[in-house]
C-alpha cells in the first residue's frame, strides 16, 4: 500500500468528512498531504489523524489564502502529484427563497474557489499528475431546495471536461467524482443536529443499496483516480452513490 510513495497531494477541505478520509487514505499509501480548512483546531486534529501532513488554514474563496497554500507547497520543492478539490459549501433554498447572499456564497466558494484552486496549482502540477474535482449527484437529480448548490456542481462537471482537454498536453489527467449522499458531519451542520437522522433516513431510502455512503468509500474512489491505476481515464465523472443516480 505505497502507490503514492514520494508523491505530494493537496486536499482542500481536508479537516473533516470526505476530505479528511481522502487525506488519510493518500498518506497511508505514502503521500505527503497538504490540507486546507477554515478552522485551526480542526486542522490540527486532522494532521494528528493523517500523519504525514501539512495544514494550511484558509478559505478557497480567498485568493490570498490560496497563494499561502501554494507557497507552502512550493517551499517543499516537490510539486503536486494529486490535487483533490473538495472544499465546498451547501445550503437549502427553493427558487422562491433564494437570496443574493445565498447565491453569492455558494457560487463564490464552490465555483470561483474551485477554479482558482486549480488555476493557481498549474505551475506546481507535475507531469502525469492527477486533478480530481468533487462534484455531486445533486447536479443531475433535481432534488428540491438544492438548486443553487446543484448548479455549482453542474458547473464544475463542465469545467472538468474543459480542463481535461486543456491540460492533456502536459500529461495531467482531470476527472470528477460525484458522490451520492455521504454520512458526514456536513449533514448536521446544514440541517441541524435535531433533524439530521430524519434527513439521512430520507436520503438513504433513495439509495438502491439501502444506506448512505461513507467518507472512506469516496476516498477509495479518489485514490483510484489519483493513481496510475486510472491512467487511461480522463475527463470522466465517477459516481460514488450506491446506484442513487442510476434509477
N, C-alpha and C positions, 0 to 999 in steps of 0.2 A: 504494500500500500504506500508506495513512494513515487507515484507517477508525476508529482509536481516537485520533486526534489530539486533544489536550486532555483526554483521559479518564484516569481513575485506576483501576488494577486492584490487587487484593490476591490473592496466590497463596500459600497455606500449603504448607509442604514444598517451597519453591521453590529449594532449593540443589542439587538433583540430579534425574536422571530426568525423569519426566513434568512435574513442577513447574517445573524449570529450563527445559525445552523450551518450555513454555507461556509462562513469563515472557519468554523471548527473543522468542517469536512476537508477543506483545502489545506489547512495547516496540518491535519492528521496525515495527509498524503504528501507532506514535505514542503509545502509553500510557506514563504513568509507573507503574511497577510496584513495589509493596511486597511483599517476600518474607519468609518466616519459615523458620527451621530451628533445629536444636539445636546445631550446631557452627559456631563463628565463622569458622574458617578456610575452610570450605566456602562459607559465606555471602559472605565477602569475594571468593572466586574467582568466585562466581556473579554478583556485582554487576559485576565486570570483564567477564564474558562477556555480560551482558544490556545494559549501557549505562545507560539511563535508569531506574535502580532505587534503592530504599532497602531495606536489610536490617535487620530487627529480630529479634534472636536470641530464641528462645523455643520452648516446648512447648505445643501447643494444649490439652493436658490440664491445664495450669496456668492458671487463670483470671486470675491476676495478669499472666502473660505476655501473654495476650490483651488485657488492659487497656493494657499498654505498647504493643502493636502499634497499637491503635486510637487511642491518644493521639498517636502519631506521625502517623497518617493525618489525624486531626483538626487537628493543628497545620499541616498543609499547606493546609487550608482549602478543599478542592475535593470533599470527599465521596468516595464509591466508586461507580464505574460498572459494574465487573465484579468479582465475588468467586468465585475458584475454590478450593473447599475440598478440598484434595488430600492434606494430610498424613495419614498412616496408618501402622500397623504391622501386620506379619503374622507368622505362625509356624505350624509344623506340629504337630498333635497329634490323635490319634484320640480318640474318646469315652472310651475306657479310660484314655488317657494324660493327659487334660485335668486340669490342676490349678487351684486357686483363683487362683493368681498369673497363670497363662496367661490365664484368662478375664478377670480384672480388668484386666490390662494392655491387652488388645486392645479390650475394650469401653470402657475409660476414654479411650483416645486416639480410636478410630475413631468411636464413637457420642457419648459425652459431649463429647469435644473438638470434634467437628463441630457438634453442636447449639449449643454456646456460642460457637463461632466465628461462626455465622450470627446468633444472638441478639444478640451484642454489636455486630455490624455494623449492626443495624437503624437506629439513629439517623443513621448516615452514608450509608446507601444512597440514592442519588439516584433521583428518579422516572424510570422507564424503565430502571433498572439491571437487570443480569442476575446471578443466582447459579447457579453450576454445581457440583454435588456429585459427587465422584468415587466411583462405585460399582464394580461388578465383575461379570464373568460368573460368578464363583465363587458369587454369590448364587443362581444358577439351576442349576448343573450338578452339584452334589453330589460334587465331587472329594474322594476320601478324604483325611483328615487336615487338611482345611481348614475343618472345621465351624464353629469359633468365628469365624474370620475371615469366612467366608461369611455367618454370621448377622448380623455387624455391617453388612455391605454390604446385606443384605436390609432391615435396619432403616433404613438411610439411604435406600434406594429408597422406603420407605414415608413417611419424613419429607419427601422431596422432593415427593410428591403433596400432602401436607397443607400444607406451606409455600407451595406454588404457589397453593393455594386461599386461604390466609390473607393473602398479600401481593399478590394480584391488584389489590386496590383502590388500591394505591399505584403501579400500573403496573410492579411488579417481577416479572420472569419468573424462575421457579425451574425448573431442569431437571437431569437427571443424565446422566452418561456412564458406560458400562460397558465399560471396556477388557477385551480378552482378555489373553493372556499377552504382556507387552511386554518387550522386551530392555532391561532397566535394571540398574544396579548392585545393586538390591534383591535380585535373584535370588541372586547370590553371597553377599550378606550373610545371607540366610536359610539357604541350603543349604551354604554353604562354597565357596570357590574351586575346591576339588578335585572338587566334584560338579556345578558349575554347568553345564558343557557338556552333560553327560548329561541333566540335568533339562530344560534348554532344548530339547534334541533330542526328548525325550519329549513335551513340550507342543507343539512345532512339528508333530509327527506328527498331532496332533488338529485342526490348523487346515486348513480346506479349501484355502486358497491356499498351504499348504505352508511357512510360515515364521512366526516371531514378528513382532509389530508393533514399530514404533519409537516413541520418545517424540515425535518430530516429527509423526507421524501422529495421535497423540492430541491434541497441541497444536493441530493444524489443526481438529479437531472442537470443542475448547473455544473457540477463537477464533470459529468459526461461531456457537456458542450464545451467546457474549458479545456478538455484533454485531447490528446491526439486520437483517441478512440472515435471522435466525431470529425475526423479530418476531411471528410467529403460532404459535410453538412454546412451549408452556407445560406444565409437569408431565410432560414426556416423559423417556424413557430411551433415549439414543442408544448403540447398540452399536458399538464400535470394536474389532472382534475377528476380522477376516478371515473371518467366517462361522462362527466356532467354536461359537457358541451356537445356530446355526440347524439343526444336523444331529445 
